[in-house]
Amino acid sequence: MRGKELYEEARQLDTADRALNALSAKQMTKVDMLDEAHATMDLFFSACGYETGVHEVQTMWFEAHFGKSNLRTGNYRRALKDFNYIERHVEAMANNQYDYYMYSLRKYSCQGFEEMVELTDHVLL
């Protein structure tokens, strides 16, 4: 609880700092203050004039912490929904990689493509 208070105090000192905003929201999820955490994350989006939220910009770290917090509090339906967002984001990334691979095969040599695939295999696995 003390960590949440300190991060919130730091966030109040500089409300334009995205990193402090995110750290404060993360601490709020650790103490299961979910409504406040979501409102804190939404401050950044509304202040910048964005119409989107944490799910549309694929903020997976927040969704993971939010889901874990819901799991701890026994809100299994909401936790499953948050974890499902993460699965959709990973699926979209895989589809984007597939499209990029198809482009790379047409644009570059097979050796360069093979080196790129090996690199991503080592990074992702």
C-alpha positions in Angstrom: 0.0 0.0 0.0 2.9 2.3 0.8 4.4 1.8 -2.7 1.1 2.8 -4.3 0.9 6.0 -2.2 4.5 7.0 -3.1 4.0 6.4 -6.8 0.7 8.3 -6.7 2.4 11.2 -5.0 5.2 11.2 -7.6 2.6 11.1 -10.4 0.8 14.1 -8.9 4.0 16.1 -9.0 4.3 15.6 -12.8 1.0 14.6 -14.3 2.4 14.8 -17.9 4.9 12.0 -17.2 3.7 8.8 -18.9 6.2 6.6 -17.1 5.1 7.8 -13.6 1.4 7.4 -14.7 2.1 3.8 -15.7 4.0 2.9 -12.6 1.3 4.4 -10.4 -1.3 2.4 -12.2 0.8 -0.8 -11.9 1.1 -0.3 -8.1 -2.7 0.2 -7.9 -3.2 -3.2 -9.6 -0.9 -4.8 -7.0 -3.2 -3.6 -4.2 -6.3 -4.5 -6.2 -7.5 -0.9 -6.7 -8.7 -1.7 -10.2 -11.1 1.2 -10.9 -8.4 3.7 -9.9 -5.8 2.0 -11.9 -7.9 2.0 -15.0 -8.8 5.7 -14.5 -5.1 6.5 -14.0 -4.2 4.8 -17.3 -7.1 6.6 -19.1 -5.8 10.0 -17.9 -3.0 9.6 -20.5 -5.3 8.8 -23.4 -7.8 11.5 -22.7 -5.2 14.2 -22.1 -3.6 13.4 -25.4 -6.9 13.5 -27.2 -7.0 9.8 -28.0 -10.3 8.0 -28.4 -8.8 4.7 -27.5 -7.9 3.0 -24.3 -5.4 0.4 -23.0 -6.8 -2.5 -25.0 -6.7 -0.7 -28.4 -3.0 0.3 -28.0 -2.1 -3.2 -26.8 -0.9 -2.3 -23.3 -0.3 -6.0 -22.4 1.6 -5.4 -19.2 -1.4 -3.5 -17.8 -3.8 -6.2 -18.9 -1.6 -8.9 -17.3 -1.5 -7.0 -14.0 -5.2 -6.2 -14.2 -6.0 -9.8 -14.9 -3.9 -11.1 -12.1 -5.5 -8.6 -9.7 -9.0 -9.8 -10.8 -7.8 -13.4 -10.3 -6.7 -12.6 -6.8 -10.0 -10.9 -5.9 -12.1 -13.8 -7.3 -13.5 -12.0 -10.3 -12.7 -14.8 -12.7 -14.9 -13.6 -15.5 -13.1 -10.3 -15.7 -9.7 -11.9 -15.4 -10.4 -14.2 -18.3 -11.5 -11.3 -20.3 -8.3 -9.4 -19.6 -6.1 -12.5 -20.4 -8.1 -12.9 -23.6 -7.1 -9.4 -24.7 -3.5 -10.5 -24.4 -4.1 -13.6 -26.4 -5.7 -11.5 -29.2 -2.8 -9.1 -29.2 -0.2 -11.9 -29.6 -2.3 -13.4 -32.3 -2.4 -10.1 -34.2 1.4 -9.8 -33.8 1.8 -13.3 -35.2 -0.4 -12.4 -38.2 1.6 -9.2 -38.7 4.8 -11.2 -38.7 3.4 -13.6 -41.2 2.6 -10.7 -43.6 6.1 -9.3 -43.1 7.6 -12.6 -43.8 5.7 -12.9 -47.1 6.9 -9.4 -48.0 10.5 -10.3 -47.0 10.5 -13.4 -49.2 9.6 -11.3 -52.2 11.9 -8.4 -51.4 15.1 -10.0 -50.1 17.3 -13.0 -50.7 16.5 -16.4 -49.1 19.7 -16.2 -47.0 18.7 -12.8 -45.5 15.2 -14.1 -44.8 16.6 -17.3 -43.1 18.8 -15.2 -40.9 15.9 -13.0 -39.9 13.7 -16.1 -39.0 16.6 -17.6 -36.9 17.0 -14.3 -35.1 13.3 -14.1 -34.2 13.2 -17.8 -33.2 16.0 -17.1 -30.7 14.4 -13.9 -29.4 10.9 -15.3 -29.0 11.8 -18.8 -27.7 
